[in-house]
């Protein structure tokens, strides 16, 4: 799907947004190591999350400071939990503890497993979009902007692919948007991730996407390419 607005051209991956992808963390997700590791229940949290900028980092710092030991298994000072990236100047990541993100509560934790930032948001009835690093709440959606040869802005909303992680992605044995194992949802990505889509592209563009999908509702859906791959 593509359309023009006064400011730019939009390219939308409708096949993915109309698909039944869903996150399968802790329900058999093989994770992002070089071999499948569903027994770890790490999902895509095996590495520290990179922050988009200082605003992203400082927002998560504020949220993390308010988490309690009952909410956060590996609770520590934010200066220990959010660290400078040794490979890139002026960038930060979440720390890694025992082989996964410091904010990931593991199986067996009395307070419950999963992202401590996510849990804190739910328990305070705030948006997880305001609580988690941008890369975490946006996955598996990816919004890209570039200018064409005439200086015209083109914005693309699509799925994250393994290769989007660069060299690191080449080592993934599995990536969820590229494998049928994760296409088991009861509703579409557009419905399931409506809040995230609005946060990325704004309510007007989201409304256009919804109208397009509504018009397509009676048509035979185009299967996502992952569904044609061998499991």
N, C-alpha and C positions, 0 to 999 in steps of 0.2 A: 504494500500500500504506500502510495506517495501522494503528497499534496503540497500546495504552495500557501504560504502566509505572506503578509507584507515583508516580514523580516528574513524569511528563509524558506528552504525546501525541507520537508520532513519525509524521511524514509522509515517506515514502520514494519517490523517483522511480524506480520499478521499470522503467519503459520505458527510461530511460537506462541504468540498471545492467545491464539484460539486452541492451543493444545492443552492436554491434561497433565502437563508436568506438575509435580509438587516435590517439595523437599522431603527426602526420606531419611533425614538424620535419625539415628537410633532405631530405625526399622529396617536394617539391612544395608545401609549406605556403605559402600566399600571404601570411602575416604579418598584422600588425594596423595597417598604414598605411591611408591613405584610398584608395589604389589597390593592387591586388595586386602584391607584390614577392617572388615565389618565388626570384628570382635572388640575393637578399640572404642567404637561409637564416638569418634572424633569428627566425622563428617569433613567439612572443609576448614576445621579449626585446628589443624595440626601445625599450622604456622602462625606467626604473629601477624595481625592485621595491620596493613600500612594505612596511615592516615592521609587524607587527601591534602590537608593543609593545617595551619596552626589553629584555625577556627574549629575544624573537625576534632583535632586533638584536645583542645581546651574544653569543648563541650563534653566529651567523654570523660575527661578528668573530673569535671564537676559532678557528673552522674556517679562515677566510681567512688568518689569521696563519701557519698551518702549511703553506699551499700553497707549492709550489716554482715557480720560473720555468718548469720543464718542464711543469707542470700548468696554469699560469695565464699566458696570453699577455700580459695587461695588468696584470701583478702590480705592486702599489704598496702604500703603507701603508694600513692599514684606515681611517685618518682621511680618506684621499683616496677610498677605494673606497665607504665608507658615509658619506653626507652628510645634513645636515639638509634637510628639505623646505622650500623657500622659501615655499611657499603655505600651509603648515599648521604651527602651533606644536607643538613637542614631537613631531614625527614625523620619520622618517628613511627614506631610500631608498638603493638602490644607485646609484652614479654612472653616468652615460652617457658612453661613450667612442666616438668615431667612429660615432655613430648607433645604438648599442646598449648593453646592460648591460655594465658593466666586467668582469663574470665570464663573459661569453660569448666563448669562443675561436672565432675566425673560420676560415673556409676557408683553407687554406694554412699554418696554424700547425703547426709540426713536431710538437708534442705532441698534436695531434688536435683537431678541432672539437667544440664543445658546451660545456655549463656546466662551468666549472672546479671549482665546489663539488661538483657531481655526480660529476665524475671523481675528485676527491680522496677522496670517500666510497667509491667503488667500489674504488679502489686500496688503501685502508686497511681494506677490508671492514667498513665501518660503514654505518649506514642513511642513505640520502639524506634521509630525513625529519629527521634530526638535523643535516644539513649545510646545507640550503637554506632561504631565507626561507619562512615558512608559506604565503604566497600562491603561491609557485612549486611546492612539492610537493603542495599541495592541488588545484591546477587539474587537470582541469576540474570537480572536485567543489566544491560550495558547501554549507556547513552554516550554517543560520540559526536563531536562537532568538528567540521573542517570547512575550509574555504576552497571553492573550485578555482579554476584557472582565471576566472573573471572576478574573483573576490567575493563571490556569492556564498553565503553561509548554508551549509547542508548539515542537518542534524539527523542522526540515525539512532533509533531505539531498536535493540535486538537482544538476543540471548548472549550470555558469556559463553565462550568456547575455551577449551583447554589451551589452545595456542595463544589466547589473549594474555596468558600469564608469562609469555616469553619462554626463556630457557627452562624455568621451573615447570611450566605446563607440559613440556616435552617428557618429563619424568612421571607424570601422572599415569597410573595404570587405568584410571577411569575418571570420567568427568560427567556429571549428572545430566547436563542438557544434551549429551551426545550418546545416551544409552537408554534403551527402552525400560530399564528397571525403574526409572523415576517418572515415567509417564503413566501414572496410576491414579490421578486425582479424580474427584467427583465433579469438579467444576473447572472452568478454564483459567489459564494464567491471568487473563484480563480481569476476571472476577476475583480470583484469589489474591492478586497483588494490586488491587485497585488503588489502595492508599500509596503504595510505592510508586506506581505509575504517575499518579497525580503529583507526587512530590518531585518527580524527575522532569515531567514535561508540562505541568500545569493543568488546571481543570478544563480549559477550553480544548486543548489537544486531546486530553483523555476522553472528553465527550465525543469528539469526532471519531476516535477509535471505537468507542462503544456503539455509536450509530452505525459504523461500517460493519461491525460484527453482528449487530442486530439484523441488518439487511441481508447478511449472509446466512442467517440462522437456518433457513430452509434448504440451503444448498448442500451438496455433498462436501464435507470438509476435506481440505487438502491434508493428507497425513504428514506429520512431522517426519523429517528424514531419519531421525533416530529410530523410528518404529520399523523401518525397513532393514535395520542392521541386525546382525546376529547377536544374541545375548551371550 
